[in-house]
Amino acid sequence: MITLSALLMNNGLPNQPILLIEPHRNHAGIWRIKFCYDDLEPLSMNADQASELAVGLHQMAEDEVASEIDEAVVRAKRYGAM
């Protein structure tokens, strides 16, 4: 079984508390999921990768963070369809 730290690292995220998870549009106009940290630059990933990360987090019972990611993905896809 993969650890939380490994799951985050495999997705390009540090194992630090996430302050905010939200959809954001990059310079090319593509909606992505942004992860904001206290002392690091925000990091982002595409919505499909974020959805897969949320599945892994749900499997680890990290439901609060996973649900925030799920909500951000839904909003990003809705914004992208407008």
C-alpha positions in Angstrom: 0.0 0.0 0.0 1.3 3.4 -0.9 1.8 6.1 1.8 0.3 9.5 1.8 3.7 11.1 1.3 4.4 8.9 -1.7 1.0 9.5 -3.2 1.6 13.3 -2.9 5.1 13.1 -4.2 4.0 10.9 -7.2 1.7 13.8 -8.1 4.3 16.5 -7.7 3.0 17.8 -4.4 4.9 18.2 -1.1 3.7 16.5 2.1 2.8 19.8 3.7 -0.6 21.2 4.8 -2.6 22.6 1.9 -4.2 25.9 2.7 -6.4 26.2 -0.4 -7.5 24.0 -3.3 -9.2 25.8 -6.1 -9.7 25.8 -9.9 -7.7 28.3 -11.8 -7.1 29.1 -15.4 -3.6 29.1 -16.7 -2.0 31.5 -19.2 -3.3 29.3 -22.1 -6.9 29.5 -20.8 -7.0 25.9 -19.5 -8.6 25.2 -16.2 -6.4 23.4 -13.7 -6.5 22.6 -10.0 -4.2 24.9 -7.9 -2.8 23.8 -4.5 -1.8 26.7 -2.2 0.7 26.3 0.7 1.8 28.6 3.5 5.4 29.0 2.6 5.6 27.6 -1.0 4.6 28.8 -4.4 1.2 27.4 -5.5 1.4 24.2 -7.5 -1.2 23.0 -10.1 -2.2 20.0 -12.1 -4.8 19.1 -14.7 -8.2 18.1 -13.6 -7.8 14.5 -14.6 -4.7 14.0 -12.5 -6.4 15.8 -9.6 -9.4 13.4 -9.9 -7.0 10.4 -9.7 -5.3 11.9 -6.7 -8.6 12.4 -5.0 -9.5 8.7 -5.6 -6.2 7.7 -4.0 -6.8 10.0 -1.1 -10.3 8.6 -0.5 -8.8 5.1 -0.4 -6.5 6.3 2.3 -9.4 7.8 4.3 -8.1 11.3 3.6 -11.7 12.3 2.7 -11.5 16.0 3.7 -8.7 16.8 1.2 -10.1 14.4 -1.4 -13.5 16.1 -1.2 -12.0 19.5 -1.6 -10.2 18.3 -4.7 -13.4 16.7 -6.1 -15.2 20.0 -5.6 -12.5 22.0 -7.3 -12.5 19.5 -10.3 -16.2 19.9 -10.7 -16.0 23.7 -10.7 -13.0 23.6 -13.1 -14.9 21.4 -15.6 -18.0 23.6 -15.3 -16.0 26.8 -15.9 -14.3 25.1 -18.8 -17.6 24.3 -20.4 -18.8 27.9 -20.3 
